[in-house]
Amino acid sequence: METEEKERIRREKLGEYFLNLSNTVLGSTVLGALALLLVEQEKASVNNVFVLLIAGLIGVVFLALLGNEYFKK
């Protein structure tokens, strides 16, 4: 019984970790994209911002799904 409780707590902690990591990635990509937009106004820079945002959103979705899987188990 004690090992089941430890396993449940471990899964909850891992789920929280991945969800918090997802939030951090989202915040950093948004702030990074805003910083790029404020510093440079060239067309190439705007394209880099979109690439950064898309990569960040893919990472956020992946980490959120991973965290959610740990909570479901």
N, C-alpha and C positions, 0 to 999 in steps of 0.2 A: 504494500500500500504506500509506503514511504517513497519508493522509487517512482511510482506513478505520479505522485505529487511533485517530486523533483523534476520529472520530465515535463509535466504541465507548466511549471514555473519557467523552465528553460525555454520552452516554445513561446510562452508569452513574452519573455525578455527578448528573444530573437525577433519576434514579430514587431515589438515596439522599436527595437534597434533599426530594423529595415524601414519602418514607417518614418522614424525620425531622420534617417539618412535620406529618404525620399524628399522630405521637407527641406533639408539642407541643400540638396542638389537643385531643387526648384528655386530656392532663394538665391543661390550663388549664380545660377544661369541667368535669372532675371536681372540681378544687379550687374553681372558682367555684360549683358547685352545693353543695358542702359548706359553703362560706362563707355562702351564702344560707340554708341550713338552720340553721346555728349562730346567725346573727344574728337572724333572724325566725322565729317559730313560727306565723305566720298561715296560713290555708288558701290565700290568694292567693299567698303566697310559695312554698308547696309546688307549686302549679301552675306558677309561673315556673321552678322547679327542673326539673320534667319537660320543659318547653319547651326549656330550656337544654341538658339532656342529650340530647334528641332531635336538636336542631340540631347539637350537637357530634358525635354519632354519625354523622349524615349527612355532615358534613364529613370526619370521619375515614375513613369508607368511601370517599368520593369521592377523597380525596388518596391513600389506599393503593392504590386501583385505578389511579389515574393514575401513581403511582410504579411499580407493577407492569408497566404497559404499556411504560414506558421500558426496563425490564429485558428484556422479551420480544423487543423489536425487534433 
